[in-house]
Amino acid sequence: MTRFDSYRVRERADIARWVLVGAFLVLSGAFFRTQIIQHDKFQLKAETNRLRPIPLTPPRGAILDRRGRIIAENVPGYSVKLLAPSRDSLRAVLARVGQFVPVDTSDVTEILRRYAAARYQPVVVFGDATFETIARLEEHRAALPGLVIQSEPKRLYPAGKAVAHLVGYVSEVTESDLAANRFPGAGLGSIVGKAGLEREYDDTLRGAEGVRYIEVNARGRLVREEAGTATLPPTPGRPILTTIDLDLQRYIDSIWPSGVRGAMVALTPSGEVRALYSAPSYDPNAFVGGISTALWRSLNGDVAKPLLNRAMIGRYPPASPFKLAVAAMGLKRGLIGFDSHMPLPCSGGMQLGNRYFRCWKKEGHGSLDLVGAVAASCDVYFYQLGLRLGLEAILKDGVLMGFRDPSGVDLPSEQRPIYPATTAYFDKLYGPRNWSPPATTLNFSIGQGENTQTLINMVRFYEGLAGDGRSEQPFVVRRDPKVGSRDFGLTAGQLLGLRRALMAVAERGTATAIINATPGSHAKVLQIAGKTGTAQNPHGLDHRWFIAMAPAEQPELIVGGIMENVGLHDPLVVRNVYLALRRYVLGPDSSGAAVKVQISVPEDAGALLTAPGDSEAPVPSEPDSTPATESRP
């Protein structure tokens, strides 16, 4: 039997007392450490649990034309977002939202996907909500827990379709964009440029996001939007001043024939892009706030490919406009002069071995000098000039002139032309014994064969002819210092002679009736120099080229146009290029005034440019379709 005397009781009481004192000291230390030493840390955690950061979209910088007129700007807009503690809760609230304003089923799927990527941030439901939508949702706010309505700058393109392929569009950054680090500094929910100038200069235009906080409860539900904490205002993006003439850009859009696919580019002799237009087009405003799934599928599924920038991505055989490059090669190498005649007069074609290569004019042109051959666009003359040069020289000089490389314009996704550097290309493609060097030379001499160029690259070549013989890099905002000019190696006299040969095209040709039929073509004289061509298209009607400059003696502007699938005799591309030159050189009043122009379309437009049975495989002339198959923005 255990005895508990007073000594034992007192001893155990002392032990218990010290245990309690020790425990109290430990708890006091822990409380002191938590409340005093680590006060800031735990206060931050508490505030983080209580407050949720909401990114504030910065106003993008304006895009201006060369006179300061607006190409892209910002206007007030609203976004609707939902803050939800779980996926099921979000789905339930979306169902309630659908009772008041329409929400497409495919959009709900996209909203849930975005929520899964950033569960603790409000998910965007309507990126560009109308005032009517905002009013309806505010009216039923009590039934919509987690509703966040935010005022945000909204992108606006006043010229709409007229500038779509030039300016591009903006959209919310995707997870694949972030994974590939395409937009440094952007995060989920950021608005970035996806095409055109918006994409090329996104780092300048985007600015920096700000932040504000909303208060939530322990379950993550919205308590109130305005919390008593400081916000970081967004930093606006910087504006960019372009070389574009917005008046000319709009004018080209207004005269473009409905339903015709093609493009036009206008450059100054120094390389400044005054206009860049592609048809058919699309409305870049439709992408603001997020494009609907139905519209995106419609744009991608359209056989006309409205998302395709044909000025930079479409590749076509350069046809007769390339004859000026062959003429420049012959002059540079001293093989011909402007008064040079070829040994064989044109009688409608030329025999080469067992094959007969035709000229566009069945009855022939007779004996011509270089100026006459350019004016008449005589195929037989250039067949013989090509043989005199040789295929190796044509390929080598063509590379030096820039036909193998992109123009370097400061816009994204420019396509590289197809132009062989050496004859090894043909050996690899067909086998050393399966192609004919002389026949290939004849095809190259008239701009056919394994030679496809973008419109902007061909206009860049004519820009060199219009100036001092150096083809400058085209630019819309600024040049890339890494891309130099292309020196054609021609004298001032040779350049003047080539321009006069192009003037002879206008003075002696068969398109005078087309221009005279244009309203306002009988008061003033605008002397232009230009060249037409017909690009063979194995998939349908041929494509039509026209590249011209004005005034002819001292050009201020070079305009090139191409229209797809319009056939051999269609005059629309000549008419549109002429009207654009007249508008720019003579001013807006000339559009309705009477203006007489001397211009011609050589008859080569109505002829086959290669003989049937050529061994060379045809190069597809349909433009590539890469942009139209991108994933949804």
Disulfide bonds with the S-S distance in Angstrom:
none
